[in-house]
Structure formats: structure tokens, C-alpha cells
Amino acid sequence: MRCVMVDCAMYRDGRRTDGPADLSDALAEARADGDTFLWVGLHDPTEKEFGHVSEEFGLHRLAVEDALTAAHQRPKLEVYDDSLVVVLKPVSYDDALDTVSTGELMVFIGDSFVVTVRYGECGALSAVRRRLEQEPEVLRHGPTAVLYAVSDAVVDTYIEVAGELQADLEELEAEVFAPQASDAKGVASRIYGFKRQVLEFRRAASPLLQPMERLAFAGVPFVDDQARPFFRDVADHLTKANEYTEGLDRLLSDVLAAHLAQVGVRQNDDMRKISAWAAMAAVPTMVAGIYGMNFDHMPEKHWYWGYEGVLLLMAAVCVGLYRLFKRRGWL
């Protein structure tokens, strides 16, 4: 268990204290004291490892099945007879690769205990635990305080990632509308790739709004009623992050449409130029083709200056066509 149990601590009156090494004894002592709770943090546990913890805390069988189905859960809130389960999807953004990565974080709350189970590299809770331990007045509220702090940290990360996505989108937008735009195929693939990252972000953030609103506005077991305003604040921040991502998605669609329109305009310009040059090449080809026919009785065929005259005529027509196309913007 030492490889998956990140931390295990007992908190009495908001302060970390030493407790029994055995989970059952520690949980019994926490329940006996009344103002004490146990916080166990796990990272990437196997079925056997998590089964040991679930037996000690009496977690519901369906909740355990959800926890073992890593990376396949949507953000949600489930209430059971003896526990409360909240599923969160932490995110991180790699600016070098322009990719959004998601993890999975499950928070189990029950009578005098909280168990956090994290899968993946996103959403480490060590900083959250340290911050809470420096605020004993917050930890006095028990497992509810842990759930609030974890949810708030995850949602704050959403806002940070949304800001980074916004900055990268502005760079992409400037590239699309630059006077000398980049290769059409490369830009289009970048836009589609960016839309996929925004979609990955929305899958993590959007479904979480309903659980946060339930925690903020409805009586939920194992959650202190005094914590409702704090969860309402988390829901407000989450709404802001969702509005960011919806705006990014719409703007990406507009940028893609504008890029495709620019590609169409450039293709039309190219076709006009090709047509203009083809028209200028057609005139001397036609004249040379006519006078290349093997007939004896053709006009001006026996002129002394006929060859030079035909060349001069072809050059004059080509110059005239060039000036005409240039004046109309075809060249």
C-alpha cells in the first residue's frame, strides 16, 4: 500500500495529529471523538489495493466499481446510504505540444472520513492538503472542507487552462488573418487539432456544473449546510470556465470558416491568373497554327515582311491583353 497511498492522516479539531496505523482503528477513533476525521489519499490503486481500503471504510459496491473504471467516468455526484462520491476530471495544458490532458479524481465522503483516489498525473492534491493544514479553521468543518478545497482547486485549474487556450487561439487567429497566410493544409489541421483540445476540455468541465449546483443548492448527505455558499462560489467559477470554452469553440468555428473562405478566394485569384496567361498564350498559338497549315492560297503568305509582321501582330495582341488583365486585377 505504500506505493499507492500518497498520504494518510487524522485531523482533530482542524489540526493534523498522529493516530493508529491500522485504518479500522483510526476510523473508530475518529468516529468516537466526534470532531476528528481521517483523510486517505490514493494514487493509481489496483483492484486489490483499493479493495482493501473500500472494505475498511465500507464503501458502496457500485462506487468501488466506478473507482476501478479509471478514466471512463464523467464528472458526477452519487449519493449512497453510507457515503457520498464526487467524480472530478482535472486538466492540464502542455503549451509546447498544444495538448489538453485529463486525469480522474474521485472523492469519497462518509462518517468521519474522506478518501481521495487519483488516476493519472493531473490533479495532484499535495498542495491542497498543505494549504488546508495551514488553515485549521477550515479543516474544522471536516470532510466537507476537503471536498470544497479539492473542487475549488480543480475548477481554478480549468480557468487557468482556459486562459492558456485563449492566448494560443489569439496567436492562431493572427496567423490565419496575416497578409501572407501560411500553408492552407497546415493551418486547417492546426484548427481542427485545436478544436479537439477544446472538446477534451469541455468533456471535463461542462458535466461538473450540475454536481456543484447540487452541492450548493440542495441538501446533500454528509455535506455541511454551512458549506453551500462555498460550493456556490465554485459553481460560479465553473460557469465562467464553461463560458470561456463555449466562446473558444464558437470562435474556432468562425476562424475555420474564415480560413476556408480565404482559401477559396486565393484559389479564385489563382484561376484568374492562370486563365489570363492561357488567353495570352492562345493568341500566338492560334495565329501560328493558322499560318502553319499547308495551303498555297493564303492571304499575305507571300509577303516579304510577312514573318516579321505576324510576330509583331502576336506581340502586340499579347501586350494588349496583358495591359487589359492587369488593369482589371487579373494579374
Secondary structure, DSSP 8 states (H G I E B T S, - for coil): -TTTEEEEEEEETTEEE---SSHHHHHHHHHHHSSEEEEEEEES--HHHHHHHHHHHT--HHHHHHHHSTT---SEEEE-SS-EEEEE--EEEETTTTEEEE-EEEEEEETTEEEEEEESSS---HHHHHHHHT-HHHHTTTHHHHHHHHHHHHHHHHHHHHHHHHHHHHHHHHHHTSSS---HHHHHHHHHHHHHHHHHHHHHHGGGHHHHHHHHHS--TTS-GGGHHHHHHHHHHHHHHHHHHHHHHHHHHHHHHHHHHHHHHHHHHHHHHHHHHHHHHHHHHHHHHHHTS--SS-TTTT-TTHHHHHHHHHHHHHHHHHHHHHHTT--
